[in-house]
């Protein structure tokens, strides 16, 4: 059992604003005004400023001198940059996992993945809540991998990319009805590679699924804004 | 010519404290007290809190609930974690550079590297200031590479690791008198690989030098704290 310290006020504000950005209620390019947010939530401007720094670290806002914080863009170029580095770091996580642990050590993580597969198969017919559960279960598998790989810098960097990735991926999951099946197959392939101690195979599977996700996001983006290049 | 907005107060404080950490005047594990710093620098506690969030992002302090900010540790395990991810991201930078640009496009960056080589050869005999100049010139080459690769997430992540890497590398450069020659050779090999359009070769050279640097840092750490494992 792990005890956790209560969230700081800045973290609570960051979570609130972050949820509005990830869900699309705050649009790309929209300004997030310190004073307005402070008034709406009845908190100090200092706490809002801290929250915006946290959101900047999570790649959801950009902070410009004088102009202040702006919800970060979702152009194809930015999605490509994001997936380029995210896929690379995920592959690193997979490789480190295989370097340090045998399939016997990975029994717990394999069990988690199987639960996730079941969840994904069942989610095909259901709605938004199921989507959220599958995405969350996927991140839970990653968190378990962090504990085994034990690289705080890799963990922190991946965690900071998580909200931006979720934001793009929700977009794609809403459109593509076959995505859950693909997610299920991905995790089946992951268990197979881990089970066989096949590090190269694991990296290939991660890269393939990452690239697929990237393409889905780019497609969705193009449908939403056909004039983008 | 680029105009730059003046640094925010928080950024100025972060730079001041960061310099004290990188140079070793603030020791690993030491607490950085918000109120004390605010008093010493005659600034608000809010600005100091913002500065500490910036330093956390740069991996120089860790912030714990209740305990506050503490200068991050420099154990062998942490140095290994840091170099693991840093080397991976540098290799990615090199690979992307070769994917997008031919050696003809890279003339400017090659010129910069040659200046750096000259600097490194001359620095062998001189002191701390020369060290700083060589390290800075190395980062300048990276900044030029950022502009060509144009991935803001990769740039941001690498830039955030820069202070922590500098901190470990200064440690190593102070000890090893042959390090400048190795740096010079590294940049010669980089130019050769780029010139031949040899992406795999470039990645290999980056990885080799990164690993060498890691070993130097680990050795220095062991000499300073022989009881560490």
Interface residues (C-beta under 8 A of the other chain):
Chain A: X5 X6 X8 X46 X49 X50 X53 X54 X57 X59 X65 X66 X77 X78 X81 X82 X84 X85 X88 X89 X92 X96 X150 X151 X152 X153 X154 X157 X161
Chain B: X5 X6 X8 X46 X49 X50 X53 X54 X57 X59 X65 X66 X77 X78 X81 X82 X84 X85 X88 X89 X92 X96 X150 X151 X152 X153 X154 X157 X161
